[in-house]
Amino acid sequence: MIHYLTHRLIHSFLVLLVVSFASYGLIGLMPGDPIDLMFSANPEMTAADAERLRARYDLDRPVLARYASWLAGALQGDFGYSRLYQQPVGDVLMPRLWATFQLLGISTLVALALAIPLGVWAAARHNRLTDYAINLICFAGISVPPFWLALLLIAYIAVPVAWIPAGGMAESGDSGLDHLRHMLLPVAALSLASIGGFTRFMRGAMLQSLGQDYMRTARAKGANPARQLFDHALRNALLPLITVIALSFGTLFSGALITETIFGWSGMGRMIYEAVMGNDFNLALVGLMVATAFTLAGSILADIAYAVLDPRIALQDRGNGR
């Protein structure tokens, strides 16, 4: 286990290194220069001032030299300074990372709590009215755009029910109930956007599991139907779902961008959008790196969950077969 995790962490670090280089180069090619924007917005700023600022932020150097300087600082925990927020990137990042982690974590748990029973129920009632009804609901949920779903929640829940705010976040000193009220609609939007896909994958995995030889053996031995369904079929059907959950982290981040923007939630998605639109290179780059790190971490956690759910699966380093 330790040997496997060590190799996966090394591989993940190399992936992050490549992604950081590609992202830094692409962001550097974006039209507009932060110093030019400052120069045009401040009539008292001279050309000499602009040159000094370019030298201060290394914008007068080649891209490779600037990237090497940024990487050296990042490895020491210095991710640069945010032009939009006038703070170090780390100070801007941490509260927004926690806010997005709350949304993604709670919405994923809510979606799974509903999707797993619905998927099992649909598979157990295969080709019956219940199965058709659940499939219809799932297809409807998959087809609804996240932004439209968020607007519907605001129009039909937040507007009639004054107790539920249409947007914003609770302050740090507010009660837990205030935090819950502000989180209700964003979590509902992300959960509803994920339930359909998770349910469909759960249903498909359960149908495949129910058709395996070990299920016929369990039925031949007279095992209780509930035990057949949950102890034998569900345990093996969870493995494909884990892969889907791990790979959906990146999709959830993109969905969180839309949801956070509509509901005024100060999280990672909204921060990355504002950083890109405002040419805040340091903040945008670190935000993209965090999103990539979440996806890589999800993949590692999925492999560990495989070994926990199915003892037949051994964690191996594919490079040397150990």
SETOR-411563 format. One line per field, with one value per residue (C-alpha): residue in one letter; x negated, z negated, y. Coordinates in Angstrom, 1 decimal, always signed. Example, Ala and Ser with C-alpha at 12.3 -4.5 7.8 and 13.67 -1.06 7.14 Angstrom:
2
r <- a_s
east <- -12.3_-13.7
up <- -7.8_-7.1
north <- -4.5_-1.1
END
This chain:
322
r <- m_i_h_y_l_t_h_r_l_i_h_s_f_l_v_l_l_v_v_s_f_a_s_y_g_l_i_g_l_m_p_g_d_p_i_d_l_m_f_s_a_n_p_e_m_t_a_a_d_a_e_r_l_r_a_r_y_d_l_d_r_p_v_l_a_r_y_a_s_w_l_a_g_a_l_q_g_d_f_g_y_s_r_l_y_q_q_p_v_g_d_v_l_m_p_r_l_w_a_t_f_q_l_l_g_i_s_t_l_v_a_l_a_l_a_i_p_l_g_v_w_a_a_a_r_h_n_r_l_t_d_y_a_i_n_l_i_c_f_a_g_i_s_v_p_p_f_w_l_a_l_l_l_i_a_y_i_a_v_p_v_a_w_i_p_a_g_g_m_a_e_s_g_d_s_g_l_d_h_l_r_h_m_l_l_p_v_a_a_l_s_l_a_s_i_g_g_f_t_r_f_m_r_g_a_m_l_q_s_l_g_q_d_y_m_r_t_a_r_a_k_g_a_n_p_a_r_q_l_f_d_h_a_l_r_n_a_l_l_p_l_i_t_v_i_a_l_s_f_g_t_l_f_s_g_a_l_i_t_e_t_i_f_g_w_s_g_m_g_r_m_i_y_e_a_v_m_g_n_d_f_n_l_a_l_v_g_l_m_v_a_t_a_f_t_l_a_g_s_i_l_a_d_i_a_y_a_v_l_d_p_r_i_a_l_q_d_r_g_n_g_r
east <- +0.0_-2.7_-4.8_-1.7_-0.7_-4.3_-4.4_-0.9_-1.9_-5.1_-3.1_-0.5_-3.2_-4.6_-1.1_-0.6_-4.0_-3.0_+0.4_-1.2_-3.5_-0.8_+1.6_-1.1_-1.8_+1.8_+2.6_-0.4_+1.1_+4.4_+5.0_+4.6_+1.8_+2.6_+0.2_+1.8_+5.2_+3.8_+2.2_+5.4_+7.5_+5.1_+4.4_+1.7_-0.3_-3.3_-5.1_-8.0_-5.7_-4.3_-7.9_-8.8_-5.7_-6.4_-9.9_-8.4_-6.1_-8.6_-6.4_-9.3_-11.0_-10.5_-7.7_-10.1_-12.0_-8.8_-7.5_-10.8_-10.6_-6.9_-7.6_-10.5_-8.3_-5.3_-7.5_-8.2_-4.5_-4.7_-2.0_-2.4_-0.1_+3.5_+4.0_+7.8_+8.0_+4.7_+3.7_+1.4_+2.9_+2.9_+5.0_+7.5_+7.6_+8.1_+11.6_+12.9_+11.5_+13.3_+16.5_+16.4_+15.4_+18.5_+20.7_+19.1_+18.9_+22.5_+24.0_+22.2_+23.3_+26.9_+26.8_+25.4_+27.8_+30.7_+29.0_+27.9_+31.3_+33.0_+30.5_+30.9_+34.7_+34.7_+32.5_+34.6_+37.7_+36.1_+38.4_+41.3_+43.2_+40.9_+37.8_+39.3_+40.4_+36.9_+35.2_+37.5_+36.7_+33.0_+33.0_+34.9_+32.3_+29.4_+30.9_+31.6_+28.8_+27.3_+27.9_+31.5_+32.0_+30.5_+32.8_+35.8_+34.9_+34.6_+37.9_+40.0_+38.4_+36.4_+38.9_+42.0_+40.2_+38.6_+36.8_+34.6_+32.1_+31.7_+27.9_+24.9_+23.1_+23.6_+21.0_+18.5_+20.3_+23.7_+25.5_+25.4_+29.0_+28.0_+25.3_+27.8_+30.3_+27.7_+26.3_+29.7_+30.3_+26.7_+26.5_+29.9_+28.8_+25.6_+27.3_+30.1_+27.6_+25.7_+28.5_+29.6_+26.1_+25.3_+28.6_+28.1_+24.6_+25.9_+28.7_+26.4_+23.8_+26.6_+28.0_+24.6_+23.9_+27.3_+26.5_+23.2_+22.6_+22.2_+25.8_+27.1_+25.1_+26.6_+30.1_+29.5_+28.3_+31.6_+30.2_+32.6_+33.6_+32.6_+29.2_+28.8_+29.5_+27.4_+24.7_+23.8_+25.0_+24.6_+21.1_+19.8_+21.9_+20.4_+17.0_+18.0_+19.8_+16.7_+14.9_+17.7_+17.6_+13.8_+13.8_+16.8_+14.8_+13.6_+17.2_+18.5_+16.0_+17.3_+20.8_+19.8_+18.6_+22.0_+23.8_+21.5_+21.8_+25.6_+26.0_+23.2_+21.3_+17.7_+16.0_+13.4_+15.5_+16.5_+12.9_+11.4_+13.9_+13.2_+9.5_+9.5_+11.8_+9.7_+6.3_+5.3_+2.7_+1.4_+4.9_+6.2_+3.2_+3.4_+7.2_+6.7_+4.0_+6.2_+9.0_+6.5_+5.3_+8.8_+9.3_+6.0_+6.8_+10.2_+8.5_+6.2_+9.1_+11.0_+8.2_+8.0_+11.8_+11.6_+9.2_+11.5_+14.7_+13.2_+10.3_+9.5_+8.2_+4.6_+3.1_+0.2_-2.3_-1.7_-5.2_-6.9_-4.0_-4.5
up <- +0.0_-1.0_+2.1_+4.3_+2.8_+3.1_+6.8_+7.3_+5.5_+7.6_+10.8_+9.6_+8.9_+12.4_+13.9_+11.8_+13.0_+16.7_+16.1_+14.4_+17.3_+19.9_+17.9_+17.3_+21.0_+22.0_+19.5_+20.7_+24.2_+23.1_+24.5_+22.2_+19.7_+16.1_+16.2_+19.3_+17.6_+14.6_+16.9_+18.8_+15.6_+13.8_+15.8_+13.3_+14.1_+16.3_+18.8_+16.4_+13.7_+16.0_+16.8_+13.1_+12.4_+15.2_+13.8_+10.3_+11.4_+13.9_+16.8_+18.8_+18.8_+21.2_+20.4_+19.4_+17.1_+15.5_+15.1_+13.5_+11.0_+10.2_+9.7_+7.4_+5.2_+5.4_+4.2_+1.1_+0.6_+2.2_+5.0_+5.7_+5.2_+6.4_+8.3_+8.0_+4.2_+3.3_+1.1_+1.3_+3.4_+0.4_-1.7_+1.1_+1.9_-1.4_-2.4_+1.1_+1.3_-2.0_-0.7_+2.5_+0.6_-1.5_+1.5_+3.4_+0.4_-0.8_+2.6_+3.6_+0.4_+0.9_+4.6_+3.7_+0.8_+3.3_+6.4_+4.9_+3.6_+6.8_+9.0_+6.9_+7.0_+10.8_+11.4_+9.1_+11.0_+14.4_+17.4_+15.0_+14.5_+11.6_+13.8_+16.6_+14.2_+12.6_+16.0_+17.2_+14.2_+14.6_+18.3_+17.4_+14.7_+17.0_+19.8_+17.6_+17.9_+14.4_+14.9_+15.7_+12.8_+10.5_+11.9_+11.4_+7.7_+7.2_+8.9_+7.3_+3.9_+2.9_+4.2_+2.6_-0.6_-2.1_-4.7_-2.0_-0.6_+3.2_+2.9_+0.9_-2.0_-5.8_-7.7_-9.9_-13.1_-12.0_-13.5_-11.9_-10.8_-8.8_-7.1_-6.3_-4.8_-2.5_-1.5_-0.8_+2.8_+4.1_+2.7_+4.1_+7.6_+7.6_+6.1_+8.6_+11.5_+10.3_+9.2_+12.7_+13.9_+10.7_+10.7_+14.3_+13.6_+10.4_+12.3_+15.1_+12.7_+10.7_+13.8_+14.8_+11.3_+11.1_+14.2_+12.9_+12.1_+8.3_+8.3_+9.8_+7.2_+4.4_+5.7_+6.1_+2.5_+1.4_+0.1_-1.1_+1.8_-0.2_-1.0_+2.7_+3.7_+1.0_-0.1_+3.3_+6.1_+4.5_+3.1_+6.6_+8.3_+6.2_+7.9_+11.3_+9.4_+7.5_+10.8_+12.0_+8.7_+8.9_+12.5_+11.8_+9.5_+12.4_+13.8_+10.3_+10.3_+13.6_+12.3_+9.2_+11.3_+12.7_+9.4_+7.4_+9.9_+10.0_+6.2_+5.3_+3.5_+2.9_+3.9_+6.2_+9.3_+9.0_+8.0_+11.1_+13.4_+11.9_+12.0_+15.7_+16.7_+14.6_+15.9_+12.4_+13.7_+10.3_+8.9_+12.0_+12.3_+8.7_+9.0_+12.0_+10.3_+7.3_+9.6_+11.2_+7.8_+6.7_+9.8_+9.2_+5.5_+6.5_+8.7_+5.9_+3.4_+6.0_+6.3_+2.5_+2.3_+4.8_+2.6_-0.5_+1.3_+3.2_+1.4_+4.7_+6.1_+5.2_+5.4_+7.8_+9.4_+13.1_+13.9_+12.2_+11.5_+7.7
north <- +0.0_+2.5_+1.6_+2.1_+5.4_+6.7_+6.0_+7.5_+10.7_+11.0_+10.5_+13.0_+15.6_+15.1_+15.6_+18.8_+20.0_+19.5_+21.1_+24.1_+24.6_+24.3_+26.5_+29.2_+29.3_+29.5_+32.2_+34.2_+34.1_+35.6_+39.1_+42.0_+42.8_+43.6_+46.5_+47.9_+47.7_+49.6_+52.1_+52.8_+53.0_+55.4_+58.7_+59.7_+56.6_+57.2_+54.9_+54.7_+53.5_+50.8_+49.6_+49.5_+47.4_+45.0_+44.6_+44.2_+41.4_+39.8_+40.6_+42.0_+38.6_+35.6_+33.1_+30.3_+32.5_+33.8_+30.2_+29.0_+31.9_+31.2_+27.4_+28.1_+30.3_+27.8_+24.9_+27.1_+27.9_+31.4_+31.4_+35.1_+38.1_+38.5_+41.7_+41.6_+41.0_+42.8_+39.9_+36.9_+34.1_+31.7_+34.1_+34.4_+30.7_+29.0_+30.4_+29.9_+26.4_+25.5_+27.1_+25.0_+21.9_+22.3_+22.6_+19.7_+17.4_+17.9_+17.8_+14.6_+12.9_+14.0_+12.9_+9.5_+9.0_+9.3_+7.8_+4.5_+3.4_+4.6_+2.7_-0.5_-0.1_+0.4_-2.7_-4.8_-3.8_-4.1_-3.4_-2.6_+0.6_+1.6_+1.2_+3.3_+6.0_+6.3_+6.3_+9.1_+11.2_+10.5_+11.5_+14.7_+15.5_+14.9_+17.1_+20.1_+22.7_+23.6_+27.4_+26.9_+24.6_+27.2_+29.9_+27.6_+27.0_+30.8_+31.5_+28.8_+28.4_+31.5_+34.0_+32.5_+31.4_+34.5_+32.3_+30.9_+33.5_+33.6_+34.0_+35.1_+33.4_+33.6_+35.6_+33.7_+34.9_+33.7_+30.7_+27.3_+27.8_+30.8_+28.8_+26.1_+28.5_+30.0_+26.6_+25.0_+26.1_+25.8_+22.3_+21.4_+22.6_+20.6_+17.5_+17.5_+17.9_+14.8_+12.4_+11.5_+10.4_+8.6_+6.7_+5.6_+4.3_+2.5_+0.9_-0.3_-1.7_-3.5_-5.1_-6.3_-7.6_-9.4_-11.4_-12.8_-16.4_-15.8_-14.4_-17.6_-19.6_-17.5_-18.0_-21.8_-21.9_-20.3_-17.1_-14.5_-12.1_-9.0_-10.6_-11.4_-7.9_-6.0_-8.4_-9.8_-7.6_-4.1_-4.6_-5.4_-2.8_+0.0_-0.5_+1.1_+3.9_+4.8_+5.4_+7.6_+9.6_+10.0_+11.2_+13.5_+15.8_+17.9_+18.1_+19.1_+21.9_+23.2_+22.9_+24.7_+27.6_+28.1_+27.5_+29.7_+32.6_+32.4_+32.1_+34.5_+31.8_+32.9_+29.6_+28.2_+28.2_+31.8_+32.8_+31.1_+32.8_+36.2_+35.7_+34.7_+37.6_+40.0_+38.8_+37.8_+35.3_+34.0_+33.4_+31.8_+29.5_+28.3_+27.8_+25.6_+23.6_+23.0_+21.7_+19.3_+18.2_+17.3_+15.1_+13.3_+12.8_+11.4_+8.8_+7.7_+7.5_+5.4_+2.9_+2.6_+2.1_-0.7_-2.6_-2.0_-3.1_-6.1_-8.0_-9.7_-6.4_-5.6_-2.2_-2.5_-0.3_-1.0_+0.0_-2.9_-5.2_-5.2
END
